Amino acid sequence: MIPRRPEPELMLAPEQARAYAEADFAAPHEGFVDAFAEVFPGSVAGPVLDLGCGPGDVSLRFAARYPACEVDGLDGAPAMLAAGDTLMQGHPAADRVHLAEGCLPEARGPRAPYATLISNSLLHHLHDPSALWQAIRRDGAPGAAVFLMDLRRPDSTDTVQALVAQYAANDPEVLRHDFENSLHAAFTPGEVREQLAAAGLGGFEVRTTSDRHMIIYGRLPEAR
């Protein structure tokens, strides 16, 4: 297994944010919502917290799927949030999505505690992953549904290069470069299980879903 190589926590460059906002992530982002619905069947109502929301595409798709919810998105990169303005314009769910700037672990969801918390591709950006688990425990209500999707680190540099060639060959250079860095920065499922155990979330499931993704999900402990 190749060692983890952390990358910058925040995407601060405007050209980087524009590339992400303009890229076609429809399939993986809709797949995120599909995967949530599979492990948490039923309706979702009330406030939802989206940690590391980026330009807000997942937040919008989640709100569109669940019309009885409102999504509060937090992201530490102003450029990413600014890039989301275009996505919000004219979107039918935009009035139920509220994006704000904030970095973990200091930032808090404005309507905590939340009964539903989601996060897409934030974990691998964090130099200290415990910040995410601490925020989830702090801002989640007892029994809250928690769902994350993230990259998982390949076992060799050859596999990294093969994944970049397969999935990002036609992307702008900034996206290819970021994808390669993110694969090196990602955690393995075993490492995530260790993080969960240390955070008192050992009951969560970690499941490999593709050659580059995993999902992490469960419910927060009930109040005693």
N, C-alpha and C positions, 0 to 999 in steps of 0.2 A: 504493500500500500504506500503510495506517495505521501510525503508529509504535507500537512496543511500549510498553505501560504496565504495569509490574510491579505485582503485588498482594502482600499480606502472605504471607510464606513459610509460616506455620503457621496452622492452623485451631484457635484456642485457645478460642473461646467454646463453652460446653456446649450452647447451643441450636443452634448451627451443627453441632456434631458429631452431636447427636440427629437433626437433619433429614437428614443424610447417611446415618446408620445406618438410619433408618426409611424412606428413599426406596426406590422400586423401581428398582434398577439391574440387575435380573436379566438383561435383554437385552444391554446393553453389557458387563457383566462376564462373562457366559457367552461373549459374542462375543470378548472378550479371550482366553479360553482356547482357543476355536475357532481364532482367528488364530494363536496360538502353535503349535497342533497342525498347522496348514497349513504353516508355514515350517520347523518342526522335527518332522517326522513320526517316529513311534516312541515308545518308552517313556521315562519320566523316573524316575530312581531317585536316592536319597540326598538330601542337604540341598539346598534351593533358597532363594535369598535374594530377598525381595520388598521393594524399596526404596520407601518412601512408602506403606506398606500401608494407612493409614487405619484404619477399624474392622475390616479383615480379610476383607471379603467375597470379594475376588479370591483372597486366600491360601487361603480355605476351598474355593472352587470349583476352584482349581488342585490342591489336595491331594485333593479328591474325584475329579477326573479321572485323577490319577496316584497310585494307592494305594501305590506303592513309594517315594514321596518323602515328605519332611518339609519344611515351609516355615517359615523364620525370617523374620518380618516386622519391619521397622524403620519407625518414624514418630516425628516430633518433637513431635507434639501429644498431650499426655496425655488431653485430652478425647476425641479421636478413638479412642484405644486403649480408654478406659473405655467408650465407646459400643459397642465391639465385643464387650463381655462378653455382651450379649444375643444377638448372632449366634452366639457360640461355644456357648452353652448347648444341649445336645442335638444339635448338629450331628455327623453320623457321622464327619467328618474332624477334629474339634476336637482330638483327642489327638495329631495330627501337625502342628498349627499352633502356633507359639510367637511371640507378638508382644512387642516390647520397645520402649522409648522410646530415641530417639537421633536427633541431627541430623547431617546431612552438612556438612562432610567428616570430622568427628571420629569419628562413630559407625562401628563396624565390625560386620560380620556375625560372630556368635559362633562359627561353624564354618567360617570362611574357610580355604582357598580353595574356592569353590563352582563346580560344573560347570554350574549353571543359575542365571541371574539374571533377574528380571523386575521391571517397574515400570509402574504404570498411573497416568497423570495426575499425575506428580510434576514432570516437567521444567518445565512452565510456571509452577510456584510458585517456582522458584529464581531469585534475583536474579543469582547467578553459576552458570550451567549447567555450568561446568567441574567443579564439585564433584561432580556426578553421574557424569560420565565418569571422573574420577579414582577415585571409590569403586569403580566397576565394574572398572576395571583393577587396582586394589589387591586387591579381594576375590574376583575371578574367577580360576579356574584357567586355565592355558594351554589354548586351544581351547574355553573355556566358551561355551555357548549364551546369548546375551543378547537379550532381547525387551522392547521398550517400546511402549506405546501412549499417545498424548497428543493434546490439541487442537492445531489449527493456526490461526494468526491469519488472519482474513478480510481482504479487501483494502479494505473500507470500513466505516464505522460503520453504514450502511444494512444491510449484510449481517449485521453483528453483531445488530442489532435484529430482523432477520427470523429469524435462527437462534434467538434467545431466544423469539420469539413462536411459532415452530414446535415447539420441543422443550421449553420450560419454562413454557408459558402456564398450566398447571394446577398447577405446583409451588408450594410455599410461597415467600413473598417472599424469604427468606434464600437459597434455592437459585437463584431467578431472578437475584438480585443477584450471587451468586457466579459463576454461569454467564457473565453479561455481563462481569464483571471478568476471568474466566479467559480468555475469547476475546481480550480486549485484551492479556492478559499472555502469550499463547501465542507460540511461535516459528513461523516459516515453515519449510517443508521445506528451502529453500536455506540458511537460518540454521543449521539442525541439521547439514546437510552440512558447513558451515564449522566447527562445533564438533567434529564427528567427526574431520575432517582435522587440526585442532589437537591433538586428544587421541591421535593415532596410530591412529585407528579408521576410516580412510578406506575400508576394505573393507566397512563396514556398508551396508546398504540402507535407504533412506528412501522409504516408499511411501504415497501418499495413498489412504485407504480409504473416505472418506465426505466429505460436505460440511463436516465439522468435525474429522475425525480423520486421524491418520497413524500408521503403525507404523514402528519403527526396529529393525532386527535384524541379527544377524551373530554370528560367532564371534571370540573374543579371539585375538590372535596366539599361535601355538604357541611354546613355549619354544625358545630357540636353544641 
